[in-house]
Amino acid sequence: MTRADDRYHRQSLLPEIGREGQAALGLSTVAVVGTGALGCASVDVLARAGVGRLILIDRDVVELTNLQRQGLYTEADARAGAPKAIAAKRRLEFVNSSIVIEAHAADVSAENVEELLDEADVIVDGTDNFETRYLLNDLAISEGIPLVIGGAVGTRGTITPIVPGRGPCLRCLHRDLPTQHETCDTAGVLGPIVQMIGVRQAAIAMRLIVEGADTLPIRLEEFDAWTGAARSMDLSGSRDTDCICCGQGRHDFLDGVGVGRTTKLCGRGAVQVVPAKQGKADLAIIAAALAKFGAVTTLDGLVRGELAGESADVGDAVELTVFEDGRAIVRGTEDAGRARSIYAKYIGG
């Protein structure tokens, strides 16, 4: 094959990449955790760029509302309720048949995260909740694997690279799990912003592979796709030498300490979700958010909402009941991963 015919010719012409950089991409493994909006954008670019092995992980299934911003999926995937990781792999195999693509329809947890990700050269975060993000941060620091964090809600999004040994880890910046007041499912999200953030995450992952971690600028990047506003904040001096994770070497989320838990409620077709960070929930805000998706009942100490857009595995409908302490019961499924996904979508972290 001549250079002109090489599918990566235009990319390897770049002095930033070249033939050696292209070869490095072909020998690399990138894991994308969460193949929703951000993950779809990232993994599409990485597959087309010739990353030799992609590991795709997602616990959720394709729904019609995903198609506005999740570019790898089709109406047929939504009708079938196809697992996102499997559907993404199927689509990407038509894009680039010369690379290895692994798909795991799995809920990433302390029990399986090392097995799933220990061979990755770079991890790209496409998750929808802080607890999983903190777990990935623990693994990144523990194993010395760069992690590219991204997030988008409304018209704005951010990217933060976590490079072990250089700059802060996530717990340097936010020691404890923050309370996530908004998700894209409750506050809305503009399709172009997730594309912008996802492809920027892919570009950072490629640079880490081609140049190594030593030259990457450690900074928070923020973009607004609607106004065009952008800003960048240098984080290179923000590492906390006494950080509980990268300073003291404690990996609470990886060790399963202080994390959320789920309990299947036998015979009830429901799962109880207890978040990692419990506290008094603002039930009025939760009721207003759930009212966008179906009928809401407010009682003393709880809010119950019918989620008309969710298909039930057990029973006739999916119902979410949230208590003042942040606990919730998801009725209509007995799958713990799906229950956590529903909690993250409608309640947040």
Contacts in CASP RR format, 6 or more apart in sequence:
PFRMAT RR
TARGET T0000
AUTHOR 0000-0000-0000
METHOD contacts of the structure
MODEL  1
MTRADDRYHRQSLLPEIGREGQAALGLSTVAVVGTGALGCASVDVLARAG
VGRLILIDRDVVELTNLQRQGLYTEADARAGAPKAIAAKRRLEFVNSSIV
IEAHAADVSAENVEELLDEADVIVDGTDNFETRYLLNDLAISEGIPLVIG
GAVGTRGTITPIVPGRGPCLRCLHRDLPTQHETCDTAGVLGPIVQMIGVR
QAAIAMRLIVEGADTLPIRLEEFDAWTGAARSMDLSGSRDTDCICCGQGR
HDFLDGVGVGRTTKLCGRGAVQVVPAKQGKADLAIIAAALAKFGAVTTLD
GLVRGELAGESADVGDAVELTVFEDGRAIVRGTEDAGRARSIYAKYIGG
3 9 0 8 1.000
3 12 0 8 1.000
6 12 0 8 1.000
8 22 0 8 1.000
8 49 0 8 1.000
8 50 0 8 1.000
11 17 0 8 1.000
11 22 0 8 1.000
11 49 0 8 1.000
12 18 0 8 1.000
12 19 0 8 1.000
12 21 0 8 1.000
12 22 0 8 1.000
16 207 0 8 1.000
16 210 0 8 1.000
16 211 0 8 1.000
17 25 0 8 1.000
17 206 0 8 1.000
17 210 0 8 1.000
21 209 0 8 1.000
21 210 0 8 1.000
22 50 0 8 1.000
24 209 0 8 1.000
24 210 0 8 1.000
25 49 0 8 1.000
25 50 0 8 1.000
25 51 0 8 1.000
25 52 0 8 1.000
25 206 0 8 1.000
25 209 0 8 1.000
25 210 0 8 1.000
26 50 0 8 1.000
26 51 0 8 1.000
26 52 0 8 1.000
26 99 0 8 1.000
27 52 0 8 1.000
28 51 0 8 1.000
28 52 0 8 1.000
28 53 0 8 1.000
28 121 0 8 1.000
28 122 0 8 1.000
28 209 0 8 1.000
29 51 0 8 1.000
29 52 0 8 1.000
29 53 0 8 1.000
29 54 0 8 1.000
29 55 0 8 1.000
29 119 0 8 1.000
29 120 0 8 1.000
29 121 0 8 1.000
30 46 0 8 1.000
30 51 0 8 1.000
30 53 0 8 1.000
30 54 0 8 1.000
30 55 0 8 1.000
30 120 0 8 1.000
30 121 0 8 1.000
30 122 0 8 1.000
30 123 0 8 1.000
30 124 0 8 1.000
30 205 0 8 1.000
30 209 0 8 1.000
31 54 0 8 1.000
31 55 0 8 1.000
31 56 0 8 1.000
31 57 0 8 1.000
31 116 0 8 1.000
31 117 0 8 1.000
31 120 0 8 1.000
31 122 0 8 1.000
31 123 0 8 1.000
31 124 0 8 1.000
32 39 0 8 1.000
32 42 0 8 1.000
32 43 0 8 1.000
32 46 0 8 1.000
32 54 0 8 1.000
32 55 0 8 1.000
32 56 0 8 1.000
32 57 0 8 1.000
32 123 0 8 1.000
32 124 0 8 1.000
32 126 0 8 1.000
33 57 0 8 1.000
33 58 0 8 1.000
33 108 0 8 1.000
33 117 0 8 1.000
33 123 0 8 1.000
33 124 0 8 1.000
33 125 0 8 1.000
33 126 0 8 1.000
33 127 0 8 1.000
33 132 0 8 1.000
33 136 0 8 1.000
34 56 0 8 1.000
34 57 0 8 1.000
34 58 0 8 1.000
34 84 0 8 1.000
34 85 0 8 1.000
34 125 0 8 1.000
34 126 0 8 1.000
34 127 0 8 1.000
34 128 0 8 1.000
35 43 0 8 1.000
35 56 0 8 1.000
35 57 0 8 1.000
35 58 0 8 1.000
35 70 0 8 1.000
35 72 0 8 1.000
35 84 0 8 1.000
35 85 0 8 1.000
35 88 0 8 1.000
35 126 0 8 1.000
36 58 0 8 1.000
36 60 0 8 1.000
36 66 0 8 1.000
36 70 0 8 1.000
36 84 0 8 1.000
36 126 0 8 1.000
36 128 0 8 1.000
37 66 0 8 1.000
37 69 0 8 1.000
37 70 0 8 1.000
37 152 0 8 1.000
37 184 0 8 1.000
37 189 0 8 1.000
37 191 0 8 1.000
37 194 0 8 1.000
38 125 0 8 1.000
38 126 0 8 1.000
38 150 0 8 1.000
38 151 0 8 1.000
38 152 0 8 1.000
38 194 0 8 1.000
38 197 0 8 1.000
38 198 0 8 1.000
38 201 0 8 1.000
39 124 0 8 1.000
39 126 0 8 1.000
39 198 0 8 1.000
39 201 0 8 1.000
40 69 0 8 1.000
40 70 0 8 1.000
40 71 0 8 1.000
40 72 0 8 1.000
40 73 0 8 1.000
40 88 0 8 1.000
41 71 0 8 1.000
41 194 0 8 1.000
41 195 0 8 1.000
41 197 0 8 1.000
41 198 0 8 1.000
41 199 0 8 1.000
41 201 0 8 1.000
41 202 0 8 1.000
42 124 0 8 1.000
42 126 0 8 1.000
42 198 0 8 1.000
42 199 0 8 1.000
42 201 0 8 1.000
42 202 0 8 1.000
42 205 0 8 1.000
43 54 0 8 1.000
43 56 0 8 1.000
43 72 0 8 1.000
43 88 0 8 1.000
43 92 0 8 1.000
43 124 0 8 1.000
43 202 0 8 1.000
44 71 0 8 1.000
44 72 0 8 1.000
44 92 0 8 1.000
44 95 0 8 1.000
45 198 0 8 1.000
45 199 0 8 1.000
45 202 0 8 1.000
45 203 0 8 1.000
46 54 0 8 1.000
46 124 0 8 1.000
46 202 0 8 1.000
46 205 0 8 1.000
46 206 0 8 1.000
47 54 0 8 1.000
47 92 0 8 1.000
47 95 0 8 1.000
47 96 0 8 1.000
47 99 0 8 1.000
47 101 0 8 1.000
48 95 0 8 1.000
48 96 0 8 1.000
49 202 0 8 1.000
49 206 0 8 1.000
50 96 0 8 1.000
50 98 0 8 1.000
50 99 0 8 1.000
51 99 0 8 1.000
51 206 0 8 1.000
51 209 0 8 1.000
52 99 0 8 1.000
52 100 0 8 1.000
53 99 0 8 1.000
53 100 0 8 1.000
53 101 0 8 1.000
53 102 0 8 1.000
54 92 0 8 1.000
54 99 0 8 1.000
54 100 0 8 1.000
54 101 0 8 1.000
54 102 0 8 1.000
55 102 0 8 1.000
55 104 0 8 1.000
55 116 0 8 1.000
55 117 0 8 1.000
55 119 0 8 1.000
55 120 0 8 1.000
56 85 0 8 1.000
56 88 0 8 1.000
56 89 0 8 1.000
56 101 0 8 1.000
56 102 0 8 1.000
56 103 0 8 1.000
56 104 0 8 1.000
57 85 0 8 1.000
57 103 0 8 1.000
57 104 0 8 1.000
57 106 0 8 1.000
57 108 0 8 1.000
57 116 0 8 1.000
58 83 0 8 1.000
58 84 0 8 1.000
58 85 0 8 1.000
58 88 0 8 1.000
58 104 0 8 1.000
58 105 0 8 1.000
58 106 0 8 1.000
59 105 0 8 1.000
59 106 0 8 1.000
59 107 0 8 1.000
59 108 0 8 1.000
59 337 0 8 1.000
59 338 0 8 1.000
59 340 0 8 1.000
59 341 0 8 1.000
60 83 0 8 1.000
60 84 0 8 1.000
60 338 0 8 1.000
60 341 0 8 1.000
61 81 0 8 1.000
61 82 0 8 1.000
61 83 0 8 1.000
61 84 0 8 1.000
61 338 0 8 1.000
62 70 0 8 1.000
62 73 0 8 1.000
62 77 0 8 1.000
62 78 0 8 1.000
62 80 0 8 1.000
62 81 0 8 1.000
62 82 0 8 1.000
62 83 0 8 1.000
62 84 0 8 1.000
62 87 0 8 1.000
63 78 0 8 1.000
63 81 0 8 1.000
63 309 0 8 1.000
63 310 0 8 1.000
64 75 0 8 1.000
64 78 0 8 1.000
65 185 0 8 1.000
65 309 0 8 1.000
66 73 0 8 1.000
66 78 0 8 1.000
66 84 0 8 1.000
67 73 0 8 1.000
67 74 0 8 1.000
67 75 0 8 1.000
67 78 0 8 1.000
68 191 0 8 1.000
69 189 0 8 1.000
69 191 0 8 1.000
69 194 0 8 1.000
69 195 0 8 1.000
70 84 0 8 1.000
72 87 0 8 1.000
72 88 0 8 1.000
72 91 0 8 1.000
72 92 0 8 1.000
73 82 0 8 1.000
73 84 0 8 1.000
73 87 0 8 1.000
73 88 0 8 1.000
73 91 0 8 1.000
77 87 0 8 1.000
81 311 0 8 1.000
83 103 0 8 1.000
83 105 0 8 1.000
84 105 0 8 1.000
85 103 0 8 1.000
85 104 0 8 1.000
85 105 0 8 1.000
85 106 0 8 1.000
86 103 0 8 1.000
86 105 0 8 1.000
88 103 0 8 1.000
89 101 0 8 1.000
89 102 0 8 1.000
89 103 0 8 1.000
92 101 0 8 1.000
93 101 0 8 1.000
104 116 0 8 1.000
106 112 0 8 1.000
106 116 0 8 1.000
107 336 0 8 1.000
107 337 0 8 1.000
107 340 0 8 1.000
107 341 0 8 1.000
108 116 0 8 1.000
108 127 0 8 1.000
108 132 0 8 1.000
108 135 0 8 1.000
108 136 0 8 1.000
109 135 0 8 1.000
110 135 0 8 1.000
110 253 0 8 1.000
110 254 0 8 1.000
110 255 0 8 1.000
110 256 0 8 1.000
110 259 0 8 1.000
113 135 0 8 1.000
113 136 0 8 1.000
113 139 0 8 1.000
113 254 0 8 1.000
114 139 0 8 1.000
114 143 0 8 1.000
114 254 0 8 1.000
117 123 0 8 1.000
117 136 0 8 1.000
117 139 0 8 1.000
117 143 0 8 1.000
117 145 0 8 1.000
118 143 0 8 1.000
120 145 0 8 1.000
121 145 0 8 1.000
121 146 0 8 1.000
121 208 0 8 1.000
121 209 0 8 1.000
122 145 0 8 1.000
122 146 0 8 1.000
122 147 0 8 1.000
122 148 0 8 1.000
122 205 0 8 1.000
122 208 0 8 1.000
122 209 0 8 1.000
123 136 0 8 1.000
123 139 0 8 1.000
123 140 0 8 1.000
123 145 0 8 1.000
123 146 0 8 1.000
123 147 0 8 1.000
123 148 0 8 1.000
124 147 0 8 1.000
124 148 0 8 1.000
124 201 0 8 1.000
124 202 0 8 1.000
124 205 0 8 1.000
125 133 0 8 1.000
125 136 0 8 1.000
125 147 0 8 1.000
125 148 0 8 1.000
125 149 0 8 1.000
125 150 0 8 1.000
125 151 0 8 1.000
125 201 0 8 1.000
126 150 0 8 1.000
126 151 0 8 1.000
126 201 0 8 1.000
127 133 0 8 1.000
127 136 0 8 1.000
128 183 0 8 1.000
128 184 0 8 1.000
128 341 0 8 1.000
128 344 0 8 1.000
128 345 0 8 1.000
128 348 0 8 1.000
129 180 0 8 1.000
129 340 0 8 1.000
129 344 0 8 1.000
129 348 0 8 1.000
129 349 0 8 1.000
130 177 0 8 1.000
130 178 0 8 1.000
130 180 0 8 1.000
130 348 0 8 1.000
130 349 0 8 1.000
131 177 0 8 1.000
131 253 0 8 1.000
131 259 0 8 1.000
131 260 0 8 1.000
131 275 0 8 1.000
131 276 0 8 1.000
131 349 0 8 1.000
133 149 0 8 1.000
133 170 0 8 1.000
134 170 0 8 1.000
134 171 0 8 1.000
134 177 0 8 1.000
134 253 0 8 1.000
135 253 0 8 1.000
135 254 0 8 1.000
135 259 0 8 1.000
136 147 0 8 1.000
136 149 0 8 1.000
137 147 0 8 1.000
137 149 0 8 1.000
137 162 0 8 1.000
137 169 0 8 1.000
137 170 0 8 1.000
137 171 0 8 1.000
137 245 0 8 1.000
137 253 0 8 1.000
138 245 0 8 1.000
138 251 0 8 1.000
138 252 0 8 1.000
138 253 0 8 1.000
138 254 0 8 1.000
138 255 0 8 1.000
139 145 0 8 1.000
139 147 0 8 1.000
139 251 0 8 1.000
139 254 0 8 1.000
140 146 0 8 1.000
140 147 0 8 1.000
140 162 0 8 1.000
140 164 0 8 1.000
140 169 0 8 1.000
141 162 0 8 1.000
141 164 0 8 1.000
141 169 0 8 1.000
141 245 0 8 1.000
141 246 0 8 1.000
141 249 0 8 1.000
141 251 0 8 1.000
142 251 0 8 1.000
142 254 0 8 1.000
144 164 0 8 1.000
145 164 0 8 1.000
146 161 0 8 1.000
146 162 0 8 1.000
146 163 0 8 1.000
146 164 0 8 1.000
146 205 0 8 1.000
146 208 0 8 1.000
146 213 0 8 1.000
146 216 0 8 1.000
147 161 0 8 1.000
147 162 0 8 1.000
148 159 0 8 1.000
148 160 0 8 1.000
148 161 0 8 1.000
148 162 0 8 1.000
148 201 0 8 1.000
148 204 0 8 1.000
148 205 0 8 1.000
148 208 0 8 1.000
149 159 0 8 1.000
149 160 0 8 1.000
149 161 0 8 1.000
149 162 0 8 1.000
149 170 0 8 1.000
150 157 0 8 1.000
150 158 0 8 1.000
150 159 0 8 1.000
150 160 0 8 1.000
150 197 0 8 1.000
150 198 0 8 1.000
150 201 0 8 1.000
151 157 0 8 1.000
151 158 0 8 1.000
151 159 0 8 1.000
151 197 0 8 1.000
152 158 0 8 1.000
152 184 0 8 1.000
152 189 0 8 1.000
152 193 0 8 1.000
152 194 0 8 1.000
152 197 0 8 1.000
153 182 0 8 1.000
153 183 0 8 1.000
153 184 0 8 1.000
153 187 0 8 1.000
153 188 0 8 1.000
153 189 0 8 1.000
154 184 0 8 1.000
154 187 0 8 1.000
154 188 0 8 1.000
154 189 0 8 1.000
154 190 0 8 1.000
154 193 0 8 1.000
155 190 0 8 1.000
155 193 0 8 1.000
155 224 0 8 1.000
155 225 0 8 1.000
155 226 0 8 1.000
155 227 0 8 1.000
156 193 0 8 1.000
156 222 0 8 1.000
156 223 0 8 1.000
156 224 0 8 1.000
156 225 0 8 1.000
157 193 0 8 1.000
157 196 0 8 1.000
157 197 0 8 1.000
157 222 0 8 1.000
157 223 0 8 1.000
157 224 0 8 1.000
158 197 0 8 1.000
158 220 0 8 1.000
158 221 0 8 1.000
158 222 0 8 1.000
158 223 0 8 1.000
159 197 0 8 1.000
159 200 0 8 1.000
159 201 0 8 1.000
159 204 0 8 1.000
159 220 0 8 1.000
159 221 0 8 1.000
160 170 0 8 1.000
160 173 0 8 1.000
160 220 0 8 1.000
160 221 0 8 1.000
160 235 0 8 1.000
161 204 0 8 1.000
161 208 0 8 1.000
161 216 0 8 1.000
161 218 0 8 1.000
161 219 0 8 1.000
162 168 0 8 1.000
162 169 0 8 1.000
162 170 0 8 1.000
163 208 0 8 1.000
163 213 0 8 1.000
163 216 0 8 1.000
163 218 0 8 1.000
164 213 0 8 1.000
164 246 0 8 1.000
165 239 0 8 1.000
165 246 0 8 1.000
166 213 0 8 1.000
166 214 0 8 1.000
166 216 0 8 1.000
166 218 0 8 1.000
166 236 0 8 1.000
167 218 0 8 1.000
167 235 0 8 1.000
167 236 0 8 1.000
167 237 0 8 1.000
167 238 0 8 1.000
167 239 0 8 1.000
168 218 0 8 1.000
168 235 0 8 1.000
168 237 0 8 1.000
168 238 0 8 1.000
168 239 0 8 1.000
168 240 0 8 1.000
168 243 0 8 1.000
168 246 0 8 1.000
169 239 0 8 1.000
169 243 0 8 1.000
169 245 0 8 1.000
169 246 0 8 1.000
170 245 0 8 1.000
171 243 0 8 1.000
171 244 0 8 1.000
171 245 0 8 1.000
171 246 0 8 1.000
172 238 0 8 1.000
172 239 0 8 1.000
172 240 0 8 1.000
172 243 0 8 1.000
172 245 0 8 1.000
172 246 0 8 1.000
173 235 0 8 1.000
173 238 0 8 1.000
175 243 0 8 1.000
175 244 0 8 1.000
176 277 0 8 1.000
177 276 0 8 1.000
177 277 0 8 1.000
177 349 0 8 1.000
178 349 0 8 1.000
179 277 0 8 1.000
179 349 0 8 1.000
180 348 0 8 1.000
180 349 0 8 1.000
181 285 0 8 1.000
181 348 0 8 1.000
182 348 0 8 1.000
183 344 0 8 1.000
183 345 0 8 1.000
183 346 0 8 1.000
183 347 0 8 1.000
183 348 0 8 1.000
185 345 0 8 1.000
185 346 0 8 1.000
186 289 0 8 1.000
186 292 0 8 1.000
186 345 0 8 1.000
186 346 0 8 1.000
190 225 0 8 1.000
190 226 0 8 1.000
191 225 0 8 1.000
192 225 0 8 1.000
193 223 0 8 1.000
193 224 0 8 1.000
193 225 0 8 1.000
193 226 0 8 1.000
196 223 0 8 1.000
196 225 0 8 1.000
197 223 0 8 1.000
200 221 0 8 1.000
200 223 0 8 1.000
204 216 0 8 1.000
207 216 0 8 1.000
208 216 0 8 1.000
217 234 0 8 1.000
217 236 0 8 1.000
218 234 0 8 1.000
218 235 0 8 1.000
218 236 0 8 1.000
218 237 0 8 1.000
219 232 0 8 1.000
219 233 0 8 1.000
219 234 0 8 1.000
219 235 0 8 1.000
219 236 0 8 1.000
220 232 0 8 1.000
220 233 0 8 1.000
220 235 0 8 1.000
221 230 0 8 1.000
221 231 0 8 1.000
221 232 0 8 1.000
222 230 0 8 1.000
222 231 0 8 1.000
222 232 0 8 1.000
222 233 0 8 1.000
223 229 0 8 1.000
223 230 0 8 1.000
224 230 0 8 1.000
239 246 0 8 1.000
240 246 0 8 1.000
240 247 0 8 1.000
241 247 0 8 1.000
242 248 0 8 1.000
244 250 0 8 1.000
244 252 0 8 1.000
245 251 0 8 1.000
245 252 0 8 1.000
252 258 0 8 1.000
252 259 0 8 1.000
253 259 0 8 1.000
258 276 0 8 1.000
259 276 0 8 1.000
260 273 0 8 1.000
260 274 0 8 1.000
260 275 0 8 1.000
260 276 0 8 1.000
261 274 0 8 1.000
262 271 0 8 1.000
262 272 0 8 1.000
262 273 0 8 1.000
262 274 0 8 1.000
262 336 0 8 1.000
262 337 0 8 1.000
262 339 0 8 1.000
262 340 0 8 1.000
263 271 0 8 1.000
263 272 0 8 1.000
263 274 0 8 1.000
264 270 0 8 1.000
264 271 0 8 1.000
264 334 0 8 1.000
264 336 0 8 1.000
265 271 0 8 1.000
265 272 0 8 1.000
265 329 0 8 1.000
268 331 0 8 1.000
269 314 0 8 1.000
269 315 0 8 1.000
269 331 0 8 1.000
269 332 0 8 1.000
269 333 0 8 1.000
269 334 0 8 1.000
270 314 0 8 1.000
270 329 0 8 1.000
270 330 0 8 1.000
270 331 0 8 1.000
270 332 0 8 1.000
270 333 0 8 1.000
270 334 0 8 1.000
271 329 0 8 1.000
271 330 0 8 1.000
271 333 0 8 1.000
271 334 0 8 1.000
271 335 0 8 1.000
271 336 0 8 1.000
271 338 0 8 1.000
271 339 0 8 1.000
272 327 0 8 1.000
272 328 0 8 1.000
272 329 0 8 1.000
272 330 0 8 1.000
273 327 0 8 1.000
273 328 0 8 1.000
273 329 0 8 1.000
273 330 0 8 1.000
273 339 0 8 1.000
273 340 0 8 1.000
273 343 0 8 1.000
274 326 0 8 1.000
274 327 0 8 1.000
275 326 0 8 1.000
275 327 0 8 1.000
275 343 0 8 1.000
275 347 0 8 1.000
275 349 0 8 1.000
277 349 0 8 1.000
278 325 0 8 1.000
278 326 0 8 1.000
278 327 0 8 1.000
279 325 0 8 1.000
279 326 0 8 1.000
280 324 0 8 1.000
280 325 0 8 1.000
280 326 0 8 1.000
281 322 0 8 1.000
281 323 0 8 1.000
281 324 0 8 1.000
281 325 0 8 1.000
281 326 0 8 1.000
283 298 0 8 1.000
283 301 0 8 1.000
283 302 0 8 1.000
283 303 0 8 1.000
283 322 0 8 1.000
283 324 0 8 1.000
286 303 0 8 1.000
286 322 0 8 1.000
286 347 0 8 1.000
287 296 0 8 1.000
287 298 0 8 1.000
287 303 0 8 1.000
289 346 0 8 1.000
290 296 0 8 1.000
290 303 0 8 1.000
290 305 0 8 1.000
290 307 0 8 1.000
290 320 0 8 1.000
290 346 0 8 1.000
293 305 0 8 1.000
293 306 0 8 1.000
293 307 0 8 1.000
293 308 0 8 1.000
293 309 0 8 1.000
293 346 0 8 1.000
294 305 0 8 1.000
294 306 0 8 1.000
294 307 0 8 1.000
294 308 0 8 1.000
295 305 0 8 1.000
295 306 0 8 1.000
296 303 0 8 1.000
296 304 0 8 1.000
296 305 0 8 1.000
296 306 0 8 1.000
297 303 0 8 1.000
297 304 0 8 1.000
297 305 0 8 1.000
298 304 0 8 1.000
301 323 0 8 1.000
301 324 0 8 1.000
302 321 0 8 1.000
302 322 0 8 1.000
302 323 0 8 1.000
302 324 0 8 1.000
303 321 0 8 1.000
303 322 0 8 1.000
304 319 0 8 1.000
304 320 0 8 1.000
304 321 0 8 1.000
304 322 0 8 1.000
305 319 0 8 1.000
305 320 0 8 1.000
305 321 0 8 1.000
306 317 0 8 1.000
306 318 0 8 1.000
306 319 0 8 1.000
307 317 0 8 1.000
307 318 0 8 1.000
307 319 0 8 1.000
307 320 0 8 1.000
307 342 0 8 1.000
307 346 0 8 1.000
308 317 0 8 1.000
309 318 0 8 1.000
310 317 0 8 1.000
310 318 0 8 1.000
310 342 0 8 1.000
311 318 0 8 1.000
312 318 0 8 1.000
312 332 0 8 1.000
312 333 0 8 1.000
313 332 0 8 1.000
313 333 0 8 1.000
313 334 0 8 1.000
313 335 0 8 1.000
313 338 0 8 1.000
314 332 0 8 1.000
314 333 0 8 1.000
314 334 0 8 1.000
315 332 0 8 1.000
317 332 0 8 1.000
318 330 0 8 1.000
318 331 0 8 1.000
318 332 0 8 1.000
318 333 0 8 1.000
318 342 0 8 1.000
319 330 0 8 1.000
319 331 0 8 1.000
319 332 0 8 1.000
320 328 0 8 1.000
320 329 0 8 1.000
320 330 0 8 1.000
320 331 0 8 1.000
320 342 0 8 1.000
320 343 0 8 1.000
320 346 0 8 1.000
320 347 0 8 1.000
321 328 0 8 1.000
321 329 0 8 1.000
321 331 0 8 1.000
322 328 0 8 1.000
322 347 0 8 1.000
326 347 0 8 1.000
328 343 0 8 1.000
328 347 0 8 1.000
330 338 0 8 1.000
330 339 0 8 1.000
330 342 0 8 1.000
330 343 0 8 1.000
333 339 0 8 1.000
333 342 0 8 1.000
343 349 0 8 1.000
END
